[in-house]
Amino acid sequence: MSFTIAKRTILSSIIAASSVSTLALAQQEEGFTVTPSIGYYNMDSDRDVKDDKAYSLGLGYQFNNPWAVEFVYLNADTEQSSSGSNVDVDQYRLDGLYHLPTIRSANLTPYLAAGVGTTDFGNSSSHNNVQLNAGGGLKYAVNDTVSLRADFRLVDDVEDHHLDNITSLGVQMTFGRPATRTTSDDSGYTPVEATTYTQAEPEPVPVAESQQAIEPEVVNTEPMPVEDAMQDEPVMVAPVVAPNEEPELTEQAPKVAALPPVKLNVLFGNNKTDVEQKYYPEIEKLAMFLKEHPQSTVLIEGHTDDTGAASYNQTVSEKRAKAIADVLIRTFEVSEERVSAIGYGEDTPLFDNDTAEHRKANRRVVAIISSK
């Protein structure tokens, strides 16, 4: 059986996807995945089948969490070591992947993988035996939909006790990202997050007649409860401190009033990271504020409680903060240089995660505005 056309298709897909380039590096998004790969199938020495190159195609789904599932077809045209007769290897397997925290400095995401399948070795004695595989790999995100991927698997033939291994390089492409809901219908929606922000502005300091150096004043060192209209519960606003700068001394320093804090509420569905369009008017308030004060910048911080895996919480906090930042930049045209986002996961709680109320307060996205 010839697989020349299939191999050329896989090779063409890898070359085409590898040519995609972008300046912005990002993590993979939720959606269906297609992964063509080229690799090397290293046979057990007792199998009487020569090692050879292999071609594979994976079809799967990346969930909005560390897990993904993938169905993989692999083909290798090799021969028996003793007789030299052709052996057409066809492998089918179903795998599960668990992604570890992304190495942000290198934009790499390691993952663990395991699965079950079967391999047809033609007329070999290991015809259609059940096989278990385990291993892992690395993904390098080129952009939101394309990743370069390196994978290594150990394949155990359960019935004949052969242990093979497969090394492959491929390109993973993600399609069909779930669309953000545009309806105002709240049926089935579970609000779990509230976003608030405060402004970091220096408090006006009167100039002493003696022209002596004046120490900066610390503003609001204790958290301030703010009524959250979206959840009817108090939300803690992050404390801010005036910049450690001395005011410029003039004969009569004008007294400048601090700009009032503006409140923003954005709620996320359970395990969701997309911003629904019904909350865009709230984000627009922040965008208008930034445009009215062109010297200001904003940092979007994402936080979670300690429920679930720390790696998952870190990913969720990053994606939620980045989602709000993207709306500011792409929809409301705030300059990208003025907007930044960071996720802290469960590392910086406001309270101990010992009660439901404390955990709820710890799940927050905060926007901090600073002025030059």
Secondary structure, DSSP 8 states (H G I E B T S, - for coil): ---HHHHHHHHHHHHHHHT---S------SEEEEEEEEEEEE--GGG-B--EEEEEEEEEEE-SSSEEEEEEEEEEEEEBTTT--EEEEEEEEEEEEEE---BTTTTEEEEEEEEEEEEE-TTSTTTTEEEEEEEEEEEEESSSSEEEEEEEEEEEETTT--EEEEEEEEEEEEE-----------TT-----EEEEEEE--------TT-----------S-EEEEETTTTEEEEE------S------TT-----------------TT--S--GGGHHHHHHHHHHHHHSTTEEEEEEEE--S-S-HHHHHHHHHHHHHHHHHIIIIIS---GGGEEEEE-TTSS-SS-TTSHHHHHHHSEEEEEEEE-
